[in-house]
Amino acid sequence: MLSIRSSNQGRKKRCARASVYARGAASNWTRRVVKWIMAESPSIAIFIEGSPQLPPPLLKELYGITGRSTVELSSAVIAGRNVYAAELFGNDHVEVAPRLEKTAAFCERNGLSFRVEEEYEGETSRIDAAAMRGILEASD
């Protein structure tokens, strides 16, 4: 069983503490979640791969999810930049986590190839959508 507790300390900075209680050895997933929570400012970004020219209805739907303008989204997709990126475990985590999930679901539903990248402690690595969802669920 996994139990995660986070607490705010200090006036200027949010400090996350994780206490993990697991029977037996901790799994790789458990270690990843603990590493995420302990990171100073972890973030997740979603990129649409292949630089497709998205039609206006898809851009409009993506705008509704991310809040970025259709022009900005179109240029990000064509240039290979992220369509949505968010810091986790901050004050706006409750708002950004569903947007990450909805952006991934949008790509899956429309058959768009996409990648998810996590960044923490200055390192960026690629993860799959299931790992992203696991991280977001663990933070609730």
C-alpha positions in Angstrom: 0.0 0.0 0.0 1.3 3.4 -0.9 0.6 6.5 1.2 1.9 9.9 0.2 1.7 13.0 2.4 2.8 16.4 1.3 3.0 19.5 3.4 3.7 23.2 2.8 6.4 24.8 4.9 8.1 28.2 4.7 6.8 31.5 3.4 8.4 31.6 0.0 8.8 28.0 -1.2 6.7 24.9 -1.2 8.5 22.0 0.3 7.2 18.6 -0.5 7.8 15.7 1.9 6.9 12.1 0.9 6.4 9.3 3.3 6.1 6.0 1.6 4.9 2.9 3.4 5.1 -0.2 1.3 5.1 -3.9 2.3 8.2 -5.5 1.0 10.5 -3.7 -1.4 9.3 -0.5 -3.0 8.4 -0.9 -6.7 10.0 1.2 -9.5 6.7 3.0 -9.8 6.8 3.9 -6.1 10.3 5.2 -6.4 9.4 7.3 -9.4 6.4 8.9 -7.5 8.6 9.7 -4.5 11.3 11.2 -6.8 8.6 13.3 -8.4 7.2 14.6 -5.2 10.7 15.3 -3.8 11.7 17.3 -6.9 11.8 21.0 -6.5 9.6 21.9 -9.4 8.6 18.9 -11.5 6.8 19.5 -14.8 5.2 17.6 -17.6 4.9 18.6 -21.3 3.0 17.1 -24.2 4.2 17.4 -27.8 2.3 16.4 -30.9 4.8 14.5 -33.2 5.2 14.6 -36.9 4.4 18.3 -37.3 0.9 17.8 -38.7 -1.2 20.7 -40.1 -4.2 20.5 -37.7 -7.6 21.5 -39.2 -9.4 24.4 -37.5 -12.0 22.3 -35.6 -9.2 20.3 -33.9 -7.3 23.5 -33.1 -10.4 25.0 -31.6 -11.0 21.8 -29.5 -7.4 21.9 -28.3 -7.7 25.6 -27.5 -10.7 24.7 -25.3 -8.5 22.3 -23.4 -5.2 24.2 -23.1 -6.3 27.8 -23.2 -3.6 28.6 -25.8 -4.7 30.5 -28.9 -5.2 28.5 -32.1 -2.4 30.4 -33.9 0.0 29.6 -31.0 -1.0 26.0 -31.0 -0.7 25.6 -34.7 2.8 27.1 -34.7 3.8 25.0 -31.7 2.7 21.8 -33.5 4.5 22.6 -36.7 7.7 23.7 -34.9 7.7 20.6 -32.6 7.2 22.6 -29.4 4.9 21.5 -26.6 1.2 22.1 -26.9 0.8 22.1 -23.2 3.2 22.1 -20.3 2.6 22.5 -16.6 4.4 22.5 -13.3 3.0 20.0 -10.9 2.3 20.1 -7.1 2.0 23.9 -7.0 -0.9 26.0 -6.1 -2.6 25.5 -9.6 -2.0 21.7 -9.7 -5.8 21.1 -9.4 -6.3 23.1 -12.6 -3.3 21.9 -14.7 -3.5 18.1 -14.0 -6.9 17.7 -15.7 -5.6 19.7 -18.7 -2.7 17.3 -19.1 -5.0 14.3 -19.0 -7.4 15.9 -21.5 -4.6 16.9 -23.9 -3.4 13.3 -23.9 -6.9 12.0 -24.4 -7.5 14.5 -27.2 -4.4 13.2 -29.1 -5.4 9.6 -28.6 -9.0 10.2 -29.7 -7.9 12.0 -32.9 -5.2 9.5 -33.7 -2.3 12.0 -33.2 1.1 10.7 -32.3 2.3 12.4 -29.2 5.0 12.2 -26.6 5.0 13.1 -22.9 8.2 14.5 -21.3 8.8 14.9 -17.6 11.3 17.4 -16.2 12.7 17.5 -12.7 15.9 18.6 -11.2 17.1 19.9 -14.6 16.7 16.5 -16.3 14.2 15.8 -19.1 13.0 12.3 -19.9 10.3 10.7 -22.0 7.5 8.8 -20.3 4.4 7.2 -21.6 0.8 8.4 -21.0 0.1 5.7 -18.5 3.1 6.8 -16.3 1.8 10.4 -16.6 -1.6 9.4 -15.4 -0.1 7.4 -12.6 1.9 10.4 -11.4 -1.2 12.6 -11.6 -3.4 10.1 -9.7 -0.8 9.7 -7.0 -0.7 13.4 -6.4 -4.5 13.6 -5.7 
